[in-house]
């Protein structure tokens, strides 16, 4: 979890200025669902995106 939160802070939170907590919440959820889980490569699963890994497991 520490690695995830570091990545979230460095790659998203420190890059954007939020006016409200609601705006921050929506943007962070969008980043997690739109980028972190679908596009970003993860070393723990063989440098694949989680969605790709999940698809390959379901197809097997």
MMTF fields as JSON, N, C-alpha, C and O atoms, coordinates in Angstrom:
{
  "mmtfVersion": "1.0.0",
  "mmtfProducer": "UNKNOWN",
  "numBonds": 239,
  "numAtoms": 240,
  "numGroups": 60,
  "numChains": 1,
  "numModels": 1,
  "chainsPerModel": [1],
  "groupsPerChain": [60],
  "chainIdList": ["A"],
  "bondAtomList": [4, 2, 8, 6, 12, 10, 16, 14, 20, 18, 24, 22, 28, 26, 32, 30, 36, 34, 40, 38, 44, 42, 48, 46, 52, 50, 56, 54, 60, 58, 64, 62, 68, 66, 72, 70, 76, 74, 80, 78, 84, 82, 88, 86, 92, 90, 96, 94, 100, 98, 104, 102, 108, 106, 112, 110, 116, 114, 120, 118, 124, 122, 128, 126, 132, 130, 136, 134, 140, 138, 144, 142, 148, 146, 152, 150, 156, 154, 160, 158, 164, 162, 168, 166, 172, 170, 176, 174, 180, 178, 184, 182, 188, 186, 192, 190, 196, 194, 200, 198, 204, 202, 208, 206, 212, 210, 216, 214, 220, 218, 224, 222, 228, 226, 232, 230, 236, 234],
  "bondOrderList": [1, 1, 1, 1, 1, 1, 1, 1, 1, 1, 1, 1, 1, 1, 1, 1, 1, 1, 1, 1, 1, 1, 1, 1, 1, 1, 1, 1, 1, 1, 1, 1, 1, 1, 1, 1, 1, 1, 1, 1, 1, 1, 1, 1, 1, 1, 1, 1, 1, 1, 1, 1, 1, 1, 1, 1, 1, 1, 1],
  "groupList": [{"groupName": "UNK", "atomNameList": ["N", "CA", "C", "O"], "elementList": ["N", "C", "C", "O"], "formalChargeList": [0, 0, 0, 0], "bondAtomList": [1, 0, 2, 1, 3, 2], "bondOrderList": [1, 1, 2], "singleLetterCode": "X", "chemCompType": "L-PEPTIDE LINKING"}],
  "groupTypeList": [0, 0, 0, 0, 0, 0, 0, 0, 0, 0, 0, 0, 0, 0, 0, 0, 0, 0, 0, 0, 0, 0, 0, 0, 0, 0, 0, 0, 0, 0, 0, 0, 0, 0, 0, 0, 0, 0, 0, 0, 0, 0, 0, 0, 0, 0, 0, 0, 0, 0, 0, 0, 0, 0, 0, 0, 0, 0, 0, 0],
  "groupIdList": [1, 2, 3, 4, 5, 6, 7, 8, 9, 10, 11, 12, 13, 14, 15, 16, 17, 18, 19, 20, 21, 22, 23, 24, 25, 26, 27, 28, 29, 30, 31, 32, 33, 34, 35, 36, 37, 38, 39, 40, 41, 42, 43, 44, 45, 46, 47, 48, 49, 50, 51, 52, 53, 54, 55, 56, 57, 58, 59, 60],
  "secStructList": [7, 2, 2, 2, 2, 2, 2, 2, 2, 2, 2, 6, 4, 4, 4, 7, 7, 7, 1, 1, 2, 2, 2, 2, 2, 2, 2, 2, 2, 2, 2, 0, 0, 0, 0, 0, 6, 6, 6, 1, 7, 5, 4, 4, 4, 6, 1, 5, 7, 2, 2, 2, 2, 2, 2, 2, 2, 2, 2, 7],
  "xCoordList": [0.813, 0.0, 0.862, 0.501, 1.984, 2.845, 3.321, 3.393, 3.639, 4.089, 2.97, 3.211, 1.751, 0.614, 0.412, 0.27, 0.4, 0.162, 1.291, 1.039, 2.529, 3.636, 3.417, 3.587, 3.036, 2.786, 1.639, 1.733, 0.575, -0.574, -0.16, -0.528, 0.587, 1.01, 1.932, 1.727, 2.947, 3.947, 3.359, 3.589, 2.593, 2.104, 0.827, 0.517, 0.073, -1.185, -1.389, -1.534, -1.403, -1.802, -0.878, -1.351, 0.428, 1.375, 1.384, 1.986, 0.728, 0.707, -0.516, -0.547, -1.522, -2.801, -3.164, -2.902, -3.761, -4.25, -5.759, -6.469, -6.249, -7.68, -8.298, -7.735, -9.467, -10.169, -11.039, -11.233, -11.559, -12.425, -12.048, -11.382, -12.486, -12.263, -13.028, -12.54, -14.215, -15.028, -14.307, -14.296, -13.714, -12.955, -11.759, -11.475, -11.072, -9.931, -10.386, -9.757, -11.459, -11.971, -12.312, -11.937, -13.016, -13.395, -12.17, -12.107, -11.218, -10.022, -9.184, -8.651, -9.07, -8.276, -8.932, -8.243, -10.239, -10.948, -10.776, -10.547, -10.884, -10.703, -9.288, -9.114, -8.281, -6.895, -6.696, -6.047, -7.256, -7.11, -7.8, -7.197, -9.046, -9.815, -9.402, -9.425, -9.029, -8.712, -7.271, -6.994, -6.35, -4.933, -4.277, -3.731, -4.321, -3.575, -4.004, -3.153, -5.279, -5.757, -5.827, -5.869, -5.843, -6.036, -4.799, -4.627, -3.945, -2.831, -1.466, -0.591, -1.282, 0.034, 0.527, -0.208, 1.774, 2.386, 2.752, 3.237, 2.519, 2.824, 3.893, 3.756, 4.949, 6.054, 5.643, 6.15, 4.745, 4.358, 3.62, 3.552, 3.077, 2.34, 2.985, 2.307, 4.295, 5.036, 4.973, 4.904, 4.996, 4.976, 3.764, 3.869, 2.625, 1.35, 0.418, 0.573, -0.55, -1.597, -2.552, -2.772, -3.127, -4.028, -5.184, -5.558, -5.748, -6.859, -6.393, -7.109, -5.207, -4.65, -4.392, -4.715, -3.817, -3.531, -4.827, -4.91, -5.817, -7.099, -7.735, -8.285, -7.663, -8.213, -7.517, -8.162, -6.198, -5.442, -5.765, -5.785, -6.017, -6.379, -7.77, -8.003, -8.694, -10.047, -10.108, -10.931, -9.242, -9.216, -8.58, -8.822, -7.78, -7.057, -7.938, -7.478],
  "yCoordList": [-1.188, 0.0, 1.26, 2.264, 1.204, 2.383, 2.752, 3.93, 1.757, 2.005, 2.64, 3.568, 2.139, 2.698, 4.173, 5.015, 4.483, 5.866, 6.787, 7.942, 6.302, 7.107, 7.412, 8.549, 6.379, 6.565, 7.536, 8.417, 7.391, 8.294, 9.737, 10.636, 9.957, 11.317, 11.908, 13.036, 11.147, 11.656, 11.856, 12.887, 10.86, 10.917, 11.727, 12.142, 11.966, 12.682, 13.845, 14.986, 13.586, 14.612, 15.823, 16.958, 15.6, 16.723, 17.466, 18.535, 16.917, 17.532, 18.428, 19.21, 18.31, 18.981, 19.816, 19.414, 20.963, 21.816, 21.625, 21.865, 21.194, 20.957, 22.108, 22.582, 22.551, 23.626, 23.097, 23.776, 21.896, 21.308, 19.84, 19.218, 19.312, 17.894, 17.03, 15.982, 17.465, 16.707, 16.603, 15.541, 17.689, 17.683, 16.734, 15.983, 16.761, 15.873, 14.419, 13.568, 14.139, 12.773, 12.23, 11.107, 13.017, 12.586, 12.37, 11.395, 13.263, 13.151, 11.936, 11.242, 11.683, 10.543, 9.225, 8.304, 9.125, 7.92, 7.734, 6.618, 8.806, 8.73, 8.266, 7.453, 8.768, 8.372, 6.888, 6.176, 6.429, 5.018, 4.122, 3.171, 4.414, 3.572, 3.733, 2.767, 4.932, 5.193, 4.952, 4.575, 5.157, 4.997, 3.871, 2.942, 3.94, 2.993, 1.551, 0.669, 1.299, -0.075, -0.516, -1.718, 0.397, 0.014, 0.174, -0.581, 1.122, 1.442, 1.178, 0.593, 1.599, 1.557, 0.126, -0.749, -0.093, -1.411, -1.638, -0.729, -2.839, -3.199, -4.283, -5.305, -4.063, -5.024, -6.333, -7.391, -6.286, -7.491, -8.506, -9.686, -8.065, -8.978, -9.065, -9.192, -8.991, -9.204, -8.06, -8.283, -6.839, -5.64, -5.605, -5.29, -5.935, -5.871, -4.937, -4.726, -4.384, -3.61, -4.594, -5.683, -4.242, -5.159, -5.656, -6.826, -4.802, -5.216, -6.263, -7.227, -6.076, -7.041, -8.377, -9.431, -8.338, -9.561, -10.298, -11.516, -9.573, -10.177, -10.818, -11.917, -10.144, -10.688, -11.977, -12.931, -12.0, -13.21, -14.367, -15.52, -14.078, -15.143, -15.689, -16.892, -14.814, -15.256, -16.066, -16.974, -15.747, -16.446, -17.837, -18.71, -18.027, -19.31, -20.41, -21.538],
  "zCoordList": [0.0, 0.0, 0.0, -0.613, 0.678, 0.716, -0.683, -1.032, -1.467, -2.839, -3.663, -4.435, -3.498, -4.224, -3.869, -4.756, -2.568, -2.161, -2.605, -2.951, -2.603, -3.113, -4.59, -5.032, -5.353, -6.784, -7.007, -7.861, -6.264, -6.377, -6.118, -6.874, -5.074, -4.74, -5.799, -6.249, -6.194, -7.134, -8.524, -9.156, -9.006, -10.38, -10.55, -11.667, -9.472, -9.661, -8.693, -9.132, -7.409, -6.44, -6.47, -6.423, -6.548, -6.56, -7.889, -7.992, -8.907, -10.23, -10.459, -11.409, -9.585, -9.802, -8.573, -7.44, -8.806, -7.719, -7.639, -8.615, -6.48, -6.283, -5.504, -4.517, -5.963, -5.269, -4.138, -3.13, -4.301, -3.276, -3.051, -3.879, -1.921, -1.646, -2.637, -3.059, -3.006, -3.966, -5.306, -5.927, -5.745, -6.996, -6.882, -7.815, -5.768, -5.55, -5.55, -6.18, -4.856, -4.783, -6.165, -6.503, -6.959, -8.305, -9.198, -9.946, -9.118, -9.939, -9.551, -10.417, -8.262, -7.796, -8.2, -8.639, -8.06, -8.491, -9.997, -10.463, -10.746, -12.192, -12.536, -13.444, -11.83, -12.069, -11.77, -12.536, -10.655, -10.283, -11.304, -11.801, -11.618, -12.526, -13.987, -14.75, -14.372, -15.774, -16.159, -17.298, -15.243, -15.583, -14.798, -15.393, -13.481, -12.647, -12.894, -13.011, -12.974, -13.151, -14.6, -14.863, -15.542, -16.943, -17.816, -18.774, -17.516, -18.412, -17.779, -18.416, -16.548, -15.911, -15.737, -15.279, -16.106, -15.954, -14.488, -13.814, -14.006, -12.624, -12.606, -13.278, -11.844, -11.802, -11.145, -11.518, -10.187, -9.453, -10.331, -9.986, -11.442, -12.322, -13.706, -14.726, -13.703, -14.951, -15.932, -17.141, -15.436, -16.273, -17.199, -18.384, -16.629, -17.357, -16.597, -15.395, -17.314, -16.658, -15.986, -16.517, -14.832, -14.147, -15.013, -14.921, -15.839, -16.694, -17.702, -17.974, -18.252, -19.199, -18.516, -19.065, -17.329, -16.581, -16.25, -16.407, -15.802, -15.468, -16.7, -16.615, -17.83, -19.07, -19.472, -19.907, -19.323, -19.687, -18.752, -19.183, -17.488, -16.553, -16.834, -16.711, -17.21, -17.513, -18.798, -18.92, -19.759, -21.034, -20.918, -21.751, -19.894, -19.742, -19.203, -19.022]
}
